[in-house]
């Protein structure tokens, strides 16, 4: 299983939120590049980079941070947060992201996202499914839709998407363990998908559980920053990329 460390950015700094709440913000590092270099030095190969300013503003805001990390590391980066227009998408891909993470847009503008898949190739995208009670949530998790997570993923798998990450909002940032049962059901329904678990990971045991149910990868954020999991601990996992 691939371990993907997360860096969330606000004002150019490395932060973490609890349950997506901007009022529950904690700064962990002044320089995201320094953090990324630590991940790379530990043998990690990929990075989940989230532009929280961009997610709030509705446009990519921290493209320069992406550019710096892409220039100074060999990490394979997926970047999300505020990708709403084709110029945003082009900026992200040209700034060095291997994959553009698309979440809310895939819910609210299926036509546009489908056009991008056709034009740029499905392999350039990571589909983000934020869920609350098996329903898709959007808009920084402030809005729960009536769309079922299985239907949502299935719709884009049919269009060629092969990478999906799923975050259970009720778990994110709380270090209470991941939604293994939900992930297991998704994996059973979409066995060909490179499925990435996200949210709630608090220990090595959580990661072992995710590996045992068939997750292709797991995003780990707060557990690393709070020293629940050390970078050295992650050596037991396979760091090969897709």
C-alpha positions as CSV (number, residue, x, y, z in Angstrom):
1,X,0.0,0.0,0.0
2,X,1.2,3.4,-0.9
3,X,1.5,6.0,1.8
4,X,0.7,9.6,0.7
5,X,1.5,12.3,3.2
6,X,-0.7,15.4,3.1
7,X,0.2,19.1,3.1
8,X,-2.6,21.5,3.5
9,X,-1.8,25.2,2.7
10,X,-3.2,28.4,4.1
11,X,-1.2,31.7,3.6
12,X,1.7,29.7,2.3
13,X,2.0,27.7,5.5
14,X,1.6,24.0,6.3
15,X,-1.6,23.6,8.4
16,X,-4.2,21.1,9.4
17,X,-7.9,21.7,9.9
18,X,-10.3,19.6,12.0
19,X,-13.4,18.4,10.0
20,X,-12.6,21.0,7.4
21,X,-13.3,23.9,9.8
22,X,-11.1,26.9,9.0
23,X,-11.6,28.1,12.6
24,X,-10.0,24.9,13.9
25,X,-6.6,25.6,12.2
26,X,-3.2,24.6,13.5
27,X,0.0,25.7,11.8
28,X,2.6,22.8,11.7
29,X,5.3,24.3,9.5
30,X,6.1,27.7,8.1
31,X,7.5,26.2,4.9
32,X,5.7,23.4,3.0
33,X,8.8,22.8,0.9
34,X,10.8,21.9,4.0
35,X,8.1,19.5,5.0
36,X,8.0,17.9,1.5
37,X,11.8,17.5,1.6
38,X,11.4,15.6,4.9
39,X,8.8,13.3,3.3
40,X,11.1,12.7,0.4
41,X,14.1,12.0,2.6
42,X,12.0,9.4,4.4
43,X,11.5,7.5,1.2
44,X,7.9,8.6,0.4
45,X,7.2,9.0,-3.3
46,X,4.0,10.9,-3.5
47,X,2.4,14.0,-2.0
48,X,-1.3,15.1,-1.5
49,X,-1.1,18.9,-1.7
50,X,-4.3,20.9,-0.8
51,X,-4.7,24.6,-1.5
52,X,-7.2,25.5,1.3
53,X,-7.1,29.2,0.4
54,X,-8.0,28.2,-3.1
55,X,-10.8,25.9,-2.0
56,X,-12.3,28.9,0.0
57,X,-11.7,31.4,-2.8
58,X,-12.9,29.2,-5.6
59,X,-9.7,29.6,-7.6
60,X,-6.1,28.3,-7.3
61,X,-4.2,30.5,-4.9
62,X,-1.1,28.6,-3.9
63,X,0.2,27.6,-7.3
64,X,3.7,29.0,-6.4
65,X,3.9,26.6,-3.5
66,X,3.2,23.7,-5.8
67,X,5.8,25.0,-8.3
68,X,8.5,25.2,-5.6
69,X,7.8,21.7,-4.3
70,X,7.7,20.2,-7.8
71,X,11.0,22.0,-8.7
72,X,12.9,21.0,-5.6
73,X,11.7,17.4,-5.1
74,X,10.9,14.4,-7.2
75,X,7.6,13.7,-5.4
76,X,4.7,12.8,-7.5
77,X,2.2,15.5,-6.5
78,X,-1.6,15.5,-6.6
79,X,-2.9,19.1,-6.1
80,X,-6.4,20.2,-5.3
81,X,-8.3,23.2,-4.0
82,X,-10.0,25.8,-6.1
83,X,-9.6,24.2,-9.5
84,X,-12.8,25.6,-11.1
85,X,-11.7,26.8,-14.6
86,X,-9.6,25.4,-17.4
87,X,-7.0,28.1,-16.7
88,X,-6.8,26.8,-13.1
89,X,-6.3,23.3,-14.4
90,X,-3.6,24.3,-16.8
91,X,-1.8,26.3,-14.1
92,X,-1.8,23.3,-11.8
93,X,-0.5,20.9,-14.5
94,X,2.1,23.3,-15.8
95,X,3.3,24.0,-12.3
96,X,4.3,20.4,-11.9
97,X,1.4,18.5,-10.5
98,X,1.2,14.9,-11.8
99,X,-2.6,14.8,-11.0
100,X,-5.3,17.4,-10.5
101,X,-7.6,16.6,-7.7
102,X,-11.2,17.3,-8.6
103,X,-14.0,17.1,-6.0
104,X,-16.8,19.8,-5.8
105,X,-16.5,20.5,-9.6
106,X,-17.2,16.9,-10.4
107,X,-20.4,17.2,-8.4
108,X,-21.6,20.6,-9.6
109,X,-20.4,20.7,-13.2
110,X,-20.3,17.2,-14.6
111,X,-20.3,18.5,-18.2
112,X,-17.1,20.6,-17.7
113,X,-15.3,17.8,-15.8
114,X,-16.2,15.3,-18.5
115,X,-14.8,17.7,-21.1
116,X,-11.5,17.9,-19.2
117,X,-11.3,14.1,-18.9
118,X,-11.8,13.9,-22.7
119,X,-9.3,16.6,-23.5
120,X,-6.5,16.0,-21.0
121,X,-6.9,12.2,-20.3
122,X,-8.5,10.5,-17.3
123,X,-5.0,9.6,-16.0
124,X,-4.4,13.3,-15.2
125,X,-7.1,13.4,-12.5
126,X,-7.7,12.2,-9.0
127,X,-11.4,12.1,-8.1
128,X,-12.2,13.3,-4.6
129,X,-15.3,12.0,-2.9
130,X,-16.0,13.7,0.4
131,X,-18.8,11.8,2.1
132,X,-21.2,12.3,5.0
133,X,-23.4,9.3,5.7
134,X,-22.7,7.8,2.3
135,X,-23.8,11.1,0.6
136,X,-21.4,13.4,-1.3
137,X,-20.6,16.7,0.4
138,X,-19.2,19.8,-1.3
139,X,-18.2,23.4,-0.7
140,X,-15.6,22.8,2.0
141,X,-18.0,20.2,3.4
142,X,-20.6,22.8,4.2
143,X,-23.2,21.3,1.9
144,X,-24.3,17.7,1.7
145,X,-25.9,16.6,-1.6
146,X,-28.4,13.8,-2.3
147,X,-25.8,12.1,-4.5
148,X,-24.8,8.6,-3.3
149,X,-21.1,7.9,-3.1
150,X,-21.3,4.7,-5.2
151,X,-23.3,6.3,-8.0
152,X,-20.9,9.3,-8.0
153,X,-17.8,7.1,-8.3
154,X,-19.4,4.8,-10.8
155,X,-20.3,7.6,-13.1
156,X,-16.7,8.7,-13.4
157,X,-15.2,5.3,-13.5
158,X,-17.4,4.8,-16.6
159,X,-15.6,7.9,-18.1
160,X,-12.2,6.4,-17.5
161,X,-11.2,7.7,-14.0
162,X,-9.0,5.2,-12.2
163,X,-7.9,7.0,-9.1
164,X,-10.3,7.9,-6.3
165,X,-9.8,9.1,-2.8
166,X,-12.6,9.2,-0.3
167,X,-12.8,11.2,2.9
168,X,-15.4,10.6,5.6
169,X,-16.0,14.1,6.9
170,X,-17.0,12.8,10.3
171,X,-13.5,11.3,10.7
172,X,-11.2,13.8,9.2
173,X,-8.6,15.4,11.5
174,X,-10.0,13.7,14.6
175,X,-7.5,10.8,14.8
176,X,-10.3,8.4,15.7
177,X,-9.6,5.8,13.0
178,X,-10.7,5.6,9.3
179,X,-14.0,4.5,7.9
180,X,-12.8,1.0,7.0
181,X,-16.3,-0.5,6.4
182,X,-17.2,2.2,3.9
183,X,-13.9,1.8,2.1
184,X,-14.3,-1.9,2.0
185,X,-17.7,-1.6,0.3
186,X,-16.4,0.9,-2.3
187,X,-13.4,-1.4,-3.1
188,X,-15.7,-4.4,-3.5
189,X,-17.9,-2.4,-5.9
190,X,-14.9,-0.9,-7.9
191,X,-12.1,-3.4,-7.7
192,X,-10.2,-1.9,-10.7
193,X,-9.9,1.5,-9.1
194,X,-6.8,2.7,-7.4
195,X,-8.6,3.5,-4.2
196,X,-7.0,6.0,-1.7
197,X,-8.3,6.1,1.9
198,X,-8.4,9.5,3.6
199,X,-9.3,10.8,7.0
200,X,-9.1,9.5,10.5
201,X,-5.7,7.6,10.3
202,X,-4.2,7.7,13.8
203,X,-1.8,4.8,14.0
204,X,0.2,2.2,12.2
205,X,-2.6,-0.3,13.1
206,X,-5.1,1.9,11.1
207,X,-2.8,1.7,8.1
208,X,-2.4,-2.1,8.5
209,X,-6.2,-2.4,8.6
210,X,-6.6,-0.3,5.4
211,X,-4.0,-2.5,3.7
212,X,-5.8,-5.6,4.8
213,X,-9.2,-4.5,3.2
214,X,-7.5,-3.8,-0.1
215,X,-6.8,0.0,-0.1
216,X,-4.3,0.9,-2.8
217,X,-3.1,3.9,-0.8
218,X,-3.8,6.0,2.3
219,X,-3.4,9.7,2.8
220,X,-1.9,10.5,6.2
221,X,-1.8,14.0,7.6
222,X,-2.4,14.9,11.2
223,X,-1.1,11.6,12.6
224,X,2.3,12.5,11.2
225,X,2.2,16.1,12.4
226,X,1.1,15.0,15.9
227,X,3.8,12.3,16.0
228,X,1.3,9.5,16.3
229,X,3.1,8.0,13.3
230,X,6.8,8.7,12.6
231,X,8.2,8.8,9.1
232,X,10.4,5.9,10.1
233,X,7.3,3.8,11.0
234,X,6.2,4.1,7.4
235,X,9.1,2.0,6.1
236,X,7.0,-1.2,6.4
237,X,4.8,-0.1,3.6
238,X,5.4,-0.4,-0.1
239,X,6.2,3.0,-1.6
240,X,5.8,2.0,-5.2
241,X,3.7,4.4,-7.3
242,X,0.8,3.5,-9.5
